[in-house]
């Protein structure tokens, strides 16, 4: 039994330490009990600086314009802030929730994340905390923005060609070769 417990502990520590995704375990009040290296490295904190702090302290919960790892400036407004408690409500109702949001680095830069939260329960099924797993989606967000810009450019080019064809007094025939 002791050997199995040791193996389970080693597996847990390996998952926690070597995951490229953020993993945070919070107590029932939302205070951070442990956070993995990815969380600490991506946000620029030490474990001593985050332990015991509420997880919401690392979310974008203050209104304002913030630089983002995507290269753009993101505006956090009242609507955004007011939507955040809805995720907590869903977590407590369903036991898990997935959503996209931003976390804030120590130097005030927003990082977009795909966040998954689930409740942790004791043997009696009572809530004892939560597990937060988050993936940095900066690259995906930038790629989506670039694709959207290219799609807009193509649509504008198509519309311009259609206008030229419609405005032409000469017959125009378009073939497939």
C-alpha positions, 0 to 999 in steps of 0.5 A: 500500500505504501508503494502504491501511495508513493507511485500515485504521489510521483505520478501526481507530481510529474503531471503537476510539474511537467504539464505545459498547461496551467494546473491550480488546486484551490480550497473550498473558498477559492484560495490557491493551495498549489499551482504548477510551474506552468502557472508560475512561469507564465504569470511570473510569480513564485509559489510563495507569492500565490499560495493562499491568494484567491484565484480571482486575483489572477483574473482580469477583474478590473476595468481598463485597457490592458496589453495582451500577449496577442499584441493587441490592447484588450478592454476589460469592461463591466460586462466582461467583469459581470460575466465572471460570476456566472462561471462560478455559478455553473461550476457549483451547479454542474460540477465543471465549467469550460470557458475562455478568459484572460489571466493577468501576469505579474506585470499586468499583461493579459494572457488569453486562456481556455479554462476548465474548472471542476469541483473536487469532492470528499468521500461523502460527496461534499465540495472540498475545493476546485481544480483549474486547468488552463491552456494558453491560447495566445498563438491560436488567438493570433492565428484566428485574428490573422485568418479573419483579416485575410478573409476580410481582405479576400471578401473585399477583393471579391466585392471589388472585382464584382463591382468592376465587372458590373460597371464594365460596358464591355462584355466579360466572360470568366472561364475556368482556365 
